[in-house]
């Protein structure tokens, strides 16, 4: 179970489930809104975590297709400390179809 990030304690949130594309799009949109607002609140029946992204964030996107199994992973990370980070240009992402 996660502890509330507002206290500065270490915390972890993890959720795995099968969802349809529409539901996943809604969740990704909500993450985008949380990033824009500067507060991400994630919860389920097991726990909750609140994160406050600020400053420069690191974005990692990976995609692969292997023997009929497809995967897209994206990670957004940041540090709560003031570190000098190198900024890279944003990737190009296109919807097809």
Phi and psi restraints in degrees (value plus and minus 20) as a CYANA .aco file:
   2 UNK   PHI    -103.4   -63.4
   2 UNK   PSI     130.5   170.5
   3 UNK   PHI    -121.0   -81.0
   3 UNK   PSI     132.1   172.1
   4 UNK   PHI     -86.0   -46.0
   4 UNK   PSI     106.5   146.5
   5 UNK   PHI     -84.0   -44.0
   5 UNK   PSI     -41.7    -1.7
   6 UNK   PHI     -82.8   -42.8
   6 UNK   PSI     -42.0    -2.0
   7 UNK   PHI    -104.6   -64.6
   7 UNK   PSI     -28.8    11.2
   8 UNK   PHI      63.9   103.9
   8 UNK   PSI     -21.0    19.0
   9 UNK   PHI     -91.7   -51.7
   9 UNK   PSI     134.4   174.4
  10 UNK   PHI     -85.2   -45.2
  10 UNK   PSI     123.1   163.1
  11 UNK   PHI    -170.3  -130.3
  11 UNK   PSI     136.8   176.8
  12 UNK   PHI    -165.2  -125.2
  12 UNK   PSI     119.8   159.8
  13 UNK   PHI    -151.0  -111.0
  13 UNK   PSI     113.7   153.7
  14 UNK   PHI    -163.3  -123.3
  14 UNK   PSI     116.9   156.9
  15 UNK   PHI    -163.3  -123.3
  15 UNK   PSI     111.2   151.2
  16 UNK   PHI    -149.1  -109.1
  16 UNK   PSI     109.2   149.2
  17 UNK   PHI    -183.0  -143.0
  17 UNK   PSI     141.0   181.0
  18 UNK   PHI    -108.0   -68.0
  18 UNK   PSI     109.4   149.4
  19 UNK   PHI    -158.9  -118.9
  19 UNK   PSI     139.8   179.8
  20 UNK   PHI    -104.1   -64.1
  20 UNK   PSI     147.7   187.7
  21 UNK   PHI     -77.4   -37.4
  21 UNK   PSI     -60.9   -20.9
  22 UNK   PHI     -82.9   -42.9
  22 UNK   PSI     -63.0   -23.0
  23 UNK   PHI     -85.0   -45.0
  23 UNK   PSI     -64.2   -24.2
  24 UNK   PHI     -84.4   -44.4
  24 UNK   PSI     -60.1   -20.1
  25 UNK   PHI     -80.0   -40.0
  25 UNK   PSI     -61.9   -21.9
  26 UNK   PHI     -81.7   -41.7
  26 UNK   PSI     -59.4   -19.4
  27 UNK   PHI     -87.9   -47.9
  27 UNK   PSI     -62.5   -22.5
  28 UNK   PHI     -84.0   -44.0
  28 UNK   PSI     -60.9   -20.9
  29 UNK   PHI     -80.8   -40.8
  29 UNK   PSI     -61.8   -21.8
  30 UNK   PHI     -84.5   -44.5
  30 UNK   PSI     -57.7   -17.7
  31 UNK   PHI     -83.1   -43.1
  31 UNK   PSI     -62.7   -22.7
  32 UNK   PHI     -80.0   -40.0
  32 UNK   PSI     -62.8   -22.8
  33 UNK   PHI     -85.4   -45.4
  33 UNK   PSI     -59.2   -19.2
  34 UNK   PHI     -84.7   -44.7
  34 UNK   PSI     -59.7   -19.7
  35 UNK   PHI     -83.0   -43.0
  35 UNK   PSI     -63.7   -23.7
  36 UNK   PHI     -83.0   -43.0
  36 UNK   PSI     -58.8   -18.8
  37 UNK   PHI     -95.9   -55.9
  37 UNK   PSI     -46.8    -6.8
  38 UNK   PHI      69.6   109.6
  38 UNK   PSI      -2.6    37.4
  39 UNK   PHI    -168.0  -128.0
  39 UNK   PSI     100.5   140.5
  40 UNK   PHI    -132.0   -92.0
  40 UNK   PSI     102.8   142.8
  41 UNK   PHI    -137.5   -97.5
  41 UNK   PSI      97.9   137.9
  42 UNK   PHI    -139.5   -99.5
  42 UNK   PSI     114.1   154.1
  43 UNK   PHI    -174.1  -134.1
  43 UNK   PSI     138.9   178.9
  44 UNK   PHI    -172.8  -132.8
  44 UNK   PSI    -186.1  -146.1
  45 UNK   PHI     -85.7   -45.7
  45 UNK   PSI     -37.7     2.3
  46 UNK   PHI    -111.9   -71.9
  46 UNK   PSI     -43.4    -3.4
  47 UNK   PHI     150.4   190.4
  47 UNK   PSI    -195.6  -155.6
  48 UNK   PHI    -167.0  -127.0
  48 UNK   PSI     129.2   169.2
  49 UNK   PHI    -161.2  -121.2
  49 UNK   PSI     121.4   161.4
  50 UNK   PHI    -139.9   -99.9
  50 UNK   PSI     105.2   145.2
  51 UNK   PHI    -141.1  -101.1
  51 UNK   PSI     128.7   168.7
  52 UNK   PHI    -144.2  -104.2
  52 UNK   PSI      67.4   107.4
  53 UNK   PHI     -89.5   -49.5
  53 UNK   PSI     111.2   151.2
  54 UNK   PHI    -160.8  -120.8
  54 UNK   PSI     137.8   177.8
  55 UNK   PHI      47.3    87.3
  55 UNK   PSI    -171.3  -131.3
  56 UNK   PHI     -97.9   -57.9
  56 UNK   PSI     117.4   157.4
  57 UNK   PHI    -136.6   -96.6
  57 UNK   PSI     127.0   167.0
  58 UNK   PHI    -113.9   -73.9
  58 UNK   PSI     110.2   150.2
  59 UNK   PHI    -133.9   -93.9
  59 UNK   PSI     109.8   149.8
  60 UNK   PHI    -147.1  -107.1
  60 UNK   PSI     106.6   146.6
  61 UNK   PHI    -143.7  -103.7
  61 UNK   PSI     111.2   151.2
  62 UNK   PHI    -152.9  -112.9
  62 UNK   PSI     119.5   159.5
  63 UNK   PHI    -158.1  -118.1
  63 UNK   PSI     124.8   164.8
  64 UNK   PHI    -174.5  -134.5
  64 UNK   PSI     134.3   174.3
  65 UNK   PHI    -149.7  -109.7
  65 UNK   PSI     105.7   145.7
  66 UNK   PHI    -164.3  -124.3
  66 UNK   PSI      91.3   131.3
  67 UNK   PHI      33.0    73.0
  67 UNK   PSI      24.2    64.2
  68 UNK   PHI      64.5   104.5
  68 UNK   PSI     -26.5    13.5
  69 UNK   PHI    -117.7   -77.7
  69 UNK   PSI     105.1   145.1
  70 UNK   PHI    -136.2   -96.2
  70 UNK   PSI     127.1   167.1
  71 UNK   PHI    -170.9  -130.9
  71 UNK   PSI     118.9   158.9
  72 UNK   PHI    -146.3  -106.3
  72 UNK   PSI     102.5   142.5
  73 UNK   PHI    -135.1   -95.1
  73 UNK   PSI     115.5   155.5
  74 UNK   PHI    -154.9  -114.9
  74 UNK   PSI     122.8   162.8
  75 UNK   PHI    -152.3  -112.3
  75 UNK   PSI     112.2   152.2
  76 UNK   PHI    -136.5   -96.5
  76 UNK   PSI     106.7   146.7
  77 UNK   PHI    -158.2  -118.2
  77 UNK   PSI     138.6   178.6
  78 UNK   PHI    -178.2  -138.2
  78 UNK   PSI     146.2   186.2
  79 UNK   PHI    -131.3   -91.3
  79 UNK   PSI     126.0   166.0
  80 UNK   PHI    -105.7   -65.7
  80 UNK   PSI     -19.8    20.2
  81 UNK   PHI    -120.9   -80.9
  81 UNK   PSI     138.0   178.0
  82 UNK   PHI    -104.3   -64.3
  82 UNK   PSI      76.2   116.2
  83 UNK   PHI    -136.3   -96.3
  83 UNK   PSI     131.7   171.7
  84 UNK   PHI     -99.2   -59.2
  84 UNK   PSI      97.6   137.6
  85 UNK   PHI    -137.0   -97.0
  85 UNK   PSI     125.9   165.9
  86 UNK   PHI    -107.4   -67.4
  86 UNK   PSI     107.4   147.4
  87 UNK   PHI    -109.5   -69.5
  87 UNK   PSI     113.1   153.1
  88 UNK   PHI    -132.9   -92.9
  88 UNK   PSI     136.0   176.0
  89 UNK   PHI     -86.1   -46.1
  89 UNK   PSI     133.1   173.1
  90 UNK   PHI     -88.5   -48.5
  90 UNK   PSI     128.0   168.0
  91 UNK   PHI     -94.9   -54.9
  91 UNK   PSI     145.2   185.2
  92 UNK   PHI    -117.8   -77.8
  92 UNK   PSI     104.4   144.4
  93 UNK   PHI    -145.8  -105.8
  93 UNK   PSI     108.1   148.1
  94 UNK   PHI    -144.8  -104.8
  94 UNK   PSI     118.9   158.9
  95 UNK   PHI    -105.7   -65.7
  95 UNK   PSI     117.6   157.6
  96 UNK   PHI    -131.2   -91.2
  96 UNK   PSI     126.3   166.3
